[in-house]
Amino acid sequence: MKITHLFYILVAVAVSSCTTVSVGDPNFQQAKDTKTIKRIKGDIVPPPEEKGGWITDKKGPEKPKKPEMKKATIHFAYNKSLISEDEIPKIVAISKYLKEHKMHELRIEGHCDERGSEEYNRALGEHRAIAIRDYLIEIGIAKRRLHTQSFGEEKLKDSGKTENSHRKNRRAELFVLKTNSQSSR
């Protein structure tokens, strides 16, 4: 009989020392990506930088996903094909990706808002695509891996007539293409 009581006491102590806290607990504010965390003997589990990972209901630590660079959008000022300083980091990120992935090429599509003639907008879209291509060549990407195309005003991102709509349409879209050819090396 004493062994049975002792067993129940040990089970009760074990259960009471390990409780679950919901994310809304005011004592814990870092669990944004988990539904619950566990407390062990009343202490909150330390953050990943201290412990190497959260104790969660999931099995094992999650591996961080390698970001894939598949698309970027570069915006332009009205009636311009000059790349603004704010857009340069996007192009540099694409160039780094292309340098790491030698089998990939890039399609650069130039776009405009609907103001101006169709011919003018097609030419402006081409100038925008070529400006990005030339910048990528300057920073080390081979010209044979870069393909430009202008759509002018054909593929509007936003059909509205406001300045905000026009701003969304003044762009170049960059698409990473995976190729099977050996010539990309």
C-alpha positions as CSV (number, residue, x, y, z in Angstrom):
1,M,0.0,0.0,0.0
2,K,2.8,2.4,0.8
3,I,4.4,1.8,-2.6
4,T,1.2,2.6,-4.4
5,H,0.9,5.9,-2.4
6,L,4.5,6.7,-3.2
7,F,3.9,6.1,-6.9
8,Y,0.9,8.4,-7.0
9,I,2.8,11.1,-5.1
10,L,5.7,10.9,-7.6
11,V,3.2,11.1,-10.6
12,A,1.5,14.1,-9.0
13,V,4.8,15.9,-8.4
14,A,5.9,15.2,-12.0
15,V,2.7,16.4,-13.5
16,S,2.6,19.6,-11.4
17,S,6.2,20.5,-12.3
18,C,5.6,20.5,-16.0
19,T,2.8,22.7,-17.1
20,T,1.8,24.3,-20.4
21,V,1.5,28.1,-20.9
22,S,-0.5,29.6,-23.7
23,V,1.1,32.2,-25.9
24,G,-1.1,34.9,-24.4
25,D,0.6,34.5,-21.0
26,P,1.8,37.9,-19.9
27,N,5.0,36.2,-18.4
28,F,6.0,35.1,-21.9
29,Q,6.2,37.4,-24.9
30,Q,8.6,35.6,-27.5
31,A,6.4,32.7,-28.6
32,K,5.1,34.2,-31.9
33,D,5.6,31.1,-34.0
34,T,4.4,28.4,-31.6
35,K,1.0,27.7,-30.1
36,T,2.3,26.7,-26.8
37,I,5.5,26.4,-24.9
38,K,6.2,24.2,-21.9
39,R,7.4,25.3,-18.5
40,I,9.8,23.0,-16.7
41,K,9.7,23.3,-12.9
42,G,8.2,26.8,-13.2
43,D,10.9,28.3,-15.5
44,I,10.1,29.6,-18.9
45,V,12.1,27.8,-21.6
46,P,15.0,30.1,-22.7
47,P,15.0,31.6,-26.2
48,P,16.8,29.8,-29.0
49,E,20.0,31.8,-28.8
50,E,20.4,30.7,-25.2
51,K,19.2,27.1,-25.5
52,G,19.4,26.1,-29.2
53,G,15.7,25.9,-29.8
54,W,12.2,26.0,-28.2
55,I,10.6,23.0,-26.6
56,T,7.4,22.7,-28.5
57,D,4.8,20.1,-29.4
58,K,6.6,19.6,-32.7
59,K,9.1,16.8,-33.2
60,G,12.7,18.0,-33.5
61,P,14.0,21.4,-34.5
62,E,12.8,22.9,-37.8
63,K,15.6,23.5,-40.4
64,P,15.6,27.0,-41.7
65,K,14.5,27.2,-45.3
66,K,17.0,28.6,-47.8
67,P,15.4,31.6,-49.5
68,E,14.8,31.1,-53.2
69,M,15.1,34.2,-55.3
70,K,12.5,33.7,-58.1
71,K,11.2,37.2,-58.8
72,A,11.8,40.8,-58.1
73,T,10.0,44.0,-59.0
74,I,11.9,47.2,-59.7
75,H,9.9,50.5,-59.7
76,F,10.7,53.6,-61.8
77,A,9.8,57.3,-61.7
78,Y,7.4,58.7,-64.2
79,N,8.8,58.8,-67.7
80,K,12.2,57.5,-66.5
81,S,14.4,54.5,-67.0
82,L,17.0,55.4,-64.4
83,I,17.3,53.0,-61.5
84,S,16.7,54.7,-58.2
85,E,19.0,54.1,-55.2
86,D,16.1,52.5,-53.3
87,E,15.8,49.8,-55.9
88,I,19.6,48.9,-56.2
89,P,19.5,46.4,-53.2
90,K,16.9,44.3,-55.0
91,I,19.1,44.1,-58.1
92,V,22.2,43.3,-56.1
93,A,20.2,40.4,-54.3
94,I,19.3,39.0,-57.7
95,S,22.9,39.2,-58.9
96,K,24.1,37.4,-55.8
97,Y,21.6,34.7,-56.4
98,L,22.6,34.4,-60.1
99,K,26.3,34.2,-59.1
100,E,25.5,31.3,-56.8
101,H,23.3,29.5,-59.3
102,K,25.3,29.4,-62.6
103,M,22.6,27.4,-64.4
104,H,20.0,30.1,-64.0
105,E,19.2,32.9,-66.3
106,L,17.1,36.1,-65.9
107,R,14.2,37.4,-67.9
108,I,13.7,41.2,-67.4
109,E,10.3,42.6,-68.5
110,G,9.8,46.3,-68.8
111,H,6.4,47.8,-68.1
112,C,4.8,51.3,-68.1
113,D,1.5,52.9,-67.1
114,E,-1.0,53.7,-69.8
115,R,-0.1,57.4,-70.2
116,G,1.7,58.0,-73.5
117,S,1.4,56.3,-76.9
118,E,1.7,52.5,-77.3
119,E,5.0,52.9,-79.2
120,Y,6.4,55.3,-76.7
121,N,5.5,53.0,-73.8
122,R,7.0,50.0,-75.5
123,A,10.2,51.9,-76.0
124,L,10.3,53.1,-72.4
125,G,9.6,49.6,-71.1
126,E,12.6,48.4,-73.2
127,H,14.8,51.2,-71.9
128,R,13.9,50.1,-68.3
129,A,14.7,46.5,-69.0
130,I,18.0,47.4,-70.7
131,A,19.0,49.7,-67.8
132,I,18.6,46.7,-65.4
133,R,20.4,44.4,-67.7
134,D,23.3,46.8,-68.1
135,Y,23.6,47.3,-64.4
136,L,23.7,43.5,-63.9
137,I,26.4,43.2,-66.5
138,E,28.4,45.9,-64.7
139,I,28.3,43.9,-61.5
140,G,29.4,40.7,-63.0
141,I,26.5,38.8,-64.6
142,A,27.2,37.5,-68.2
143,K,25.0,39.2,-70.9
144,R,24.1,35.8,-72.3
145,R,22.2,35.0,-69.1
146,L,20.0,38.1,-69.3
147,H,17.0,38.4,-71.5
148,T,15.0,41.6,-71.9
149,Q,11.4,42.1,-73.2
150,S,9.1,45.1,-73.2
151,F,5.4,45.0,-72.6
152,G,4.9,48.7,-72.5
153,E,1.4,49.2,-71.2
154,E,0.1,45.8,-72.1
155,K,0.3,44.1,-68.6
156,L,-0.9,46.7,-66.1
157,K,-0.5,45.7,-62.5
158,D,-3.2,48.1,-61.4
159,S,-5.9,49.4,-63.8
160,G,-6.8,52.4,-61.7
161,K,-6.3,56.0,-62.8
162,T,-4.7,57.3,-59.6
163,E,-1.0,58.2,-59.1
164,N,-0.7,55.2,-56.8
165,S,-2.0,52.9,-59.6
166,H,0.4,54.5,-62.1
167,R,3.3,54.0,-59.7
168,K,2.6,50.3,-59.5
169,N,2.7,50.0,-63.3
170,R,6.0,51.8,-63.8
171,R,8.2,48.8,-63.2
172,A,10.4,46.0,-64.5
173,E,9.8,42.5,-63.3
174,L,12.7,40.1,-63.0
175,F,12.1,36.3,-63.3
176,V,14.8,33.8,-62.6
177,L,14.8,31.0,-65.2
178,K,16.4,27.6,-64.6
179,T,18.1,26.3,-67.7
180,N,19.4,22.9,-68.6
181,S,22.1,24.1,-71.0
182,Q,25.8,24.0,-70.3
183,S,26.3,27.3,-72.0
184,S,25.2,29.2,-68.8
185,R,28.4,28.3,-67.0
